[in-house]
Amino acid sequence: MEEFYQEAINRLSVLDPIDHFTLGINLLILLFSKRFATRYGKIKDEEQSLVRLRILNVGNFLLFATYLIAVIFEQHLAASFSQTFLVILCSFLLIHFVEAFILRKYGKTRTIDDFSRTTETHTSRTLELVCCAIIFCVAAVLLINIWGFEDWLQTTSVIGFIALFLFASKEYWAGDFLSGIILISQGRLERGDVIRIRDEAIEGVVLQIRPLQTVIRDLVDGHDIILPNFKLQNSRVDVLKTDLARGIRNHVDFIIGYDVTSAAVNEYLKAVWEQALEKGLVDQEGGFVVGLKECDDHGVRWRLLYTLVSPRRLIQTQDAIREAAFDLQKEHGVELPTPMTIRFPDGHFPTEK
């Protein structure tokens, strides 16, 4: 027994870097496994955290047991098992930490009867799937190298065929997929946001940001628009939300002739804004601004800038302002038709004799 003990001490005294790393992982999990699981439980689900704690403890025990067998008895097969458990355990921990971070950043916290939990959203689920897929791929490559199956990575193998297929079809999905990841990770575009895409003539509400496509509900017709993420990423997108106290601004332009004074235009557009205010479509505190934007050959382009009460009523507000402008033009002596810029002395077009 004493000889066996001395032999074990001698073998444990000569450790490779991988051995030190394995012992470090074992010690880390032994000391902090309960804290890891409890931290996840506070974010999402206490019962699921207990299940993960048991899995973590069992995996840690198997890793330590196979590691001892490999070191003490110098068994190559046990060493492969030990390294396999190490890869699986590290992947499990990494997925655990990534999932907890994504839930905290992109999840939705709900409180019911003083009981608060963070639930998944479409954004958090998408990011979790992407991160897990990357971790699984890395773990698979490591396991293949541990067990000496490097030939599986050749193009003649199943994995090689899959890799070749993905590479050949990358033009059809890679751009949209990466654009979707960028849109989700930036966090500037969220579900429920009202957006305007000028290049596509789209004004709508974001319903979902999927891995390859974004679903938008059109404000005009009410139907759903499916837009590839790559096109959304490479277009100008106006997101109608702001952190400014004045609120969200929008505008409507009018072409008015040169014979109308600026004071008359200001009074006219003020009356237009007041009608929209009576209908509850513009914000009184935000006020309005009238600006001269362009002096063209055919007339002057004036802009009425106002603050929206609700971005989702964007089209309704624009229509109401244009309708008010149409109704009030005679009362204020303003003509909205394109002004005549070619005049004749007798007021008539010349005719052939």
C-alpha positions in Angstrom: 0.0 0.0 0.0 2.8 2.4 0.9 4.6 1.6 -2.5 1.3 2.3 -4.4 1.0 5.6 -2.5 4.6 6.6 -3.2 4.2 5.7 -6.9 1.0 7.8 -7.2 2.8 10.7 -5.6 5.7 10.4 -8.0 3.4 10.4 -11.0 1.3 13.3 -9.8 4.5 15.3 -9.2 5.3 15.4 -12.9 2.4 17.3 -14.5 2.0 18.8 -18.0 0.3 22.1 -18.7 -2.8 20.3 -19.7 -2.7 18.6 -16.3 -2.5 21.9 -14.5 -5.3 23.2 -16.6 -7.5 20.2 -15.8 -6.8 20.5 -12.0 -7.6 24.2 -12.2 -11.0 23.5 -13.9 -11.8 20.9 -11.3 -11.0 23.2 -8.4 -12.9 26.1 -10.0 -16.0 24.1 -10.5 -15.7 22.5 -7.0 -15.5 26.0 -5.3 -18.0 28.0 -7.5 -20.4 25.5 -9.1 -23.3 26.4 -6.7 -22.6 30.1 -7.3 -22.7 29.7 -11.1 -26.0 27.8 -11.0 -27.6 30.2 -8.4 -26.6 33.2 -10.5 -28.4 31.7 -13.5 -31.4 30.9 -11.4 -31.8 34.5 -10.3 -31.9 35.5 -13.9 -34.3 32.9 -15.3 -35.4 29.7 -13.6 -34.5 28.4 -10.1 -35.5 24.8 -10.9 -33.4 24.7 -14.1 -30.5 26.1 -12.2 -30.6 23.1 -9.8 -30.6 20.7 -12.7 -27.6 22.5 -14.2 -25.8 22.3 -10.8 -26.2 18.5 -10.7 -25.0 18.2 -14.3 -22.0 20.4 -13.4 -21.1 18.3 -10.4 -21.5 15.0 -12.2 -19.3 16.2 -15.1 -16.7 17.5 -12.7 -16.5 14.2 -10.9 -16.2 12.2 -14.2 -13.5 14.6 -15.3 -11.5 14.2 -12.1 -11.9 10.4 -12.0 -10.8 9.8 -15.6 -7.9 12.3 -15.0 -6.7 10.4 -12.0 -6.9 7.1 -13.9 -5.0 8.5 -16.8 -2.2 10.0 -14.7 -1.7 7.2 -12.1 -2.1 4.2 -14.5 -0.7 6.0 -17.6 -3.7 4.8 -19.7 -3.9 6.6 -23.1 -7.6 5.7 -23.4 -8.3 7.2 -20.0 -6.4 10.3 -21.0 -8.6 10.7 -24.1 -11.7 10.3 -22.0 -10.3 12.9 -19.5 -9.7 15.4 -22.3 -13.1 14.7 -23.7 -14.8 15.4 -20.4 -12.7 18.5 -20.1 -13.9 19.8 -23.5 -17.5 19.0 -22.8 -17.4 20.6 -19.3 -15.7 23.8 -20.6 -18.3 24.0 -23.4 -21.1 23.5 -20.9 -19.7 26.3 -18.7 -19.1 28.6 -21.7 -22.7 28.1 -22.9 -24.0 28.7 -19.4 -22.1 32.0 -19.1 -23.1 33.2 -22.6 -26.7 32.4 -22.0 -26.8 34.2 -18.7 -25.1 37.3 -20.3 -27.5 37.3 -23.2 -30.5 36.9 -21.0 -29.4 39.8 -18.8 -28.7 42.1 -21.8 -31.5 41.2 -24.2 -34.1 39.3 -22.1 -37.3 40.8 -20.8 -37.8 41.1 -17.0 -41.3 40.5 -15.7 -42.4 40.9 -12.1 -45.5 39.1 -10.8 -46.4 39.4 -7.1 -42.9 40.6 -6.2 -41.4 37.7 -8.0 -39.0 38.8 -10.8 -37.7 36.6 -13.6 -36.1 37.3 -16.9 -37.7 35.6 -19.9 -36.3 35.0 -23.3 -37.1 37.2 -26.3 -36.7 36.6 -30.0 -33.4 38.5 -29.9 -32.0 36.5 -27.0 -33.0 33.2 -28.5 -31.4 34.0 -31.8 -28.1 35.1 -30.2 -28.1 32.0 -28.0 -28.5 29.7 -31.0 -25.7 31.4 -32.8 -23.3 31.3 -29.9 -24.2 27.7 -29.1 -23.6 26.7 -32.7 -20.2 28.3 -32.7 -19.3 26.6 -29.3 -20.5 23.2 -30.6 -18.5 23.5 -33.8 -15.3 24.3 -31.9 -15.9 21.5 -29.4 -16.5 19.0 -32.2 -13.2 19.9 -33.9 -11.4 19.5 -30.5 -13.0 16.1 -29.9 -12.1 14.9 -33.4 -8.5 15.9 -32.8 -8.5 14.3 -29.3 -9.7 10.9 -30.7 -7.5 11.0 -33.8 -10.3 11.3 -36.3 -8.7 14.2 -38.3 -9.6 12.4 -41.6 -13.2 13.4 -40.9 -12.3 17.0 -41.6 -11.3 16.2 -45.2 -13.6 17.2 -48.0 -14.4 13.5 -48.8 -16.0 13.1 -45.3 -19.4 14.0 -44.2 -18.2 17.1 -42.3 -16.1 18.1 -45.3 -19.2 17.8 -47.6 -21.2 19.9 -45.2 -18.5 22.5 -45.1 -18.2 22.5 -48.9 -22.0 22.9 -49.2 -22.1 25.8 -46.8 -19.2 27.5 -48.5 -20.8 27.1 -52.0 -24.1 28.5 -50.8 -22.7 31.3 -48.7 -23.8 34.0 -51.2 -27.5 33.1 -50.6 -27.5 33.1 -46.8 -24.2 34.4 -45.3 -24.9 38.1 -45.9 -28.4 38.0 -44.5 -27.2 35.9 -41.5 -24.3 38.1 -40.6 -26.5 41.3 -41.1 -29.1 39.8 -38.8 -26.5 39.2 -36.1 -25.2 42.8 -36.5 -28.7 44.2 -36.2 -29.5 42.1 -33.1 -26.2 42.7 -31.4 -26.3 46.5 -31.9 -29.7 46.7 -30.2 -30.6 49.9 -32.1 -33.5 48.1 -33.9 -36.0 46.3 -31.7 -39.4 44.7 -32.0 -42.2 47.3 -32.0 -40.0 50.1 -33.4 -41.5 52.3 -36.2 -39.0 52.6 -39.0 -38.8 54.3 -42.4 -36.7 52.8 -45.2 -36.6 55.4 -48.0 -34.9 53.2 -50.6 -37.7 50.6 -50.3 -40.5 53.1 -49.7 -41.4 51.3 -46.5 -42.9 52.8 -43.4 -43.9 50.2 -40.8 -43.5 48.5 -37.4 -40.8 45.9 -36.8 -42.4 42.6 -35.8 -39.5 40.2 -35.8 -35.8 40.2 -36.6 -35.1 36.7 -37.8 -31.7 35.2 -38.6 -32.1 35.8 -42.3 -35.1 38.1 -42.6 -36.9 41.0 -40.9 -40.7 41.1 -40.8 -42.2 44.6 -41.0 -45.9 45.5 -40.8 -46.7 48.3 -43.3 -48.4 51.3 -41.7 -50.3 52.1 -44.9 -51.8 48.8 -46.0 -51.4 46.8 -42.8 -49.8 43.8 -44.5 -46.5 42.2 -43.5 -43.3 42.8 -45.4 -40.4 40.3 -45.4 -37.1 42.1 -46.0 -33.7 40.4 -46.3 -31.4 41.5 -43.5 -28.6 42.3 -45.9 -30.8 44.9 -47.6 -31.9 46.3 -44.3 -28.3 46.6 -43.1 -27.2 48.4 -46.3 -30.1 50.9 -46.5 -30.8 54.1 -44.7 -33.2 53.2 -41.9 -34.9 56.0 -40.0 -35.9 54.7 -36.5 -38.7 56.8 -35.2 -37.6 56.9 -31.5 -35.5 59.3 -29.6 -34.3 60.0 -26.0 -34.7 63.7 -26.5 -37.3 65.5 -24.3 -38.9 67.2 -27.3 -40.1 63.9 -28.7 -40.1 62.5 -32.3 -40.3 65.0 -35.1 -41.7 64.6 -38.5 -42.6 67.1 -41.4 -44.7 67.7 -44.4 -43.6 70.0 -47.3 -45.8 72.4 -49.3 -45.1 74.2 -52.6 -46.5 77.8 -52.4 -46.2 80.6 -55.0 -43.9 83.6 -54.6 -46.9 86.0 -54.4 -47.7 84.8 -50.8 -45.7 86.5 -48.0 -43.8 84.6 -45.4 -46.2 86.0 -42.6 -49.2 84.7 -44.5 -47.5 81.3 -44.9 -46.7 81.1 -41.2 -50.3 81.9 -40.2 -51.6 79.4 -42.7 -49.4 76.5 -41.5 -50.1 77.4 -37.9 -53.8 76.9 -38.6 -53.0 73.6 -40.3 -51.0 72.5 -37.2 -53.9 73.6 -34.8 -56.4 71.4 -36.7 -54.0 68.4 -36.3 -53.7 69.3 -32.6 -57.5 69.2 -32.2 -57.5 65.7 -33.5 -54.9 64.6 -31.0 -52.3 63.7 -33.6 -49.5 66.2 -32.7 -47.9 67.1 -29.4 -48.7 70.5 -28.1 -45.6 70.7 -25.9 -43.4 69.9 -28.9 -44.8 72.8 -30.8 -44.2 73.4 -34.5 -41.7 75.0 -36.7 -42.2 76.6 -40.2 -39.2 76.8 -42.4 -38.4 77.9 -46.0 -36.5 75.0 -47.5 -36.1 75.8 -51.2 -36.7 78.6 -53.7 -37.5 76.8 -56.9 -38.4 78.1 -60.4 -42.0 77.1 -59.9 -42.5 78.1 -56.3 -41.2 78.1 -52.7 -41.0 74.9 -50.7 -42.1 75.4 -47.1 -41.8 72.8 -44.4 -44.1 72.3 -41.4 -42.2 70.5 -38.7 -44.2 69.0 -35.8 -43.9 66.5 -33.0 -45.7 63.2 -33.2 -48.0 61.9 -30.4 -47.5 58.3 -31.6 -45.0 57.1 -34.2 -47.5 54.4 -35.2 -49.9 57.1 -36.3 -47.3 58.6 -38.7 -49.4 58.1 -41.9 -52.6 59.2 -40.2 -50.9 62.4 -39.0 -49.5 63.2 -42.4 -52.9 62.6 -44.1 -54.6 64.8 -41.5 -52.2 67.7 -42.1 -52.5 67.5 -45.8 -56.3 67.4 -45.6 -56.3 70.5 -43.3 -54.0 72.3 -45.7 -56.4 71.5 -48.5 -59.4 72.8 -46.6 -57.8 76.0 -45.3 -56.1 77.2 -48.5 -59.0 79.4 -49.7 -59.6 80.8 -46.2 -55.9 82.0 -46.0 -55.6 83.0 -49.7 -53.0 80.3 -50.5 -53.0 78.1 -53.6 -51.4 74.7 -53.3 -51.4 73.9 -57.1 -48.1 74.3 -58.8 -47.8 78.1 -59.5 -47.7 79.3 -63.1 -44.2 80.5 -64.0 -44.9 81.5 -67.6 -47.1 84.6 -68.0 -48.5 86.3 -71.1 -49.6 89.9 -71.4 -53.2 89.1 -72.2 -53.4 86.1 -69.8 -53.9 83.5 -72.6 -51.6 81.1 -74.4 -50.8 82.3 -78.0 -52.6 80.6 -80.8 -51.6 80.0 -84.4 -53.2 82.3 -86.9 
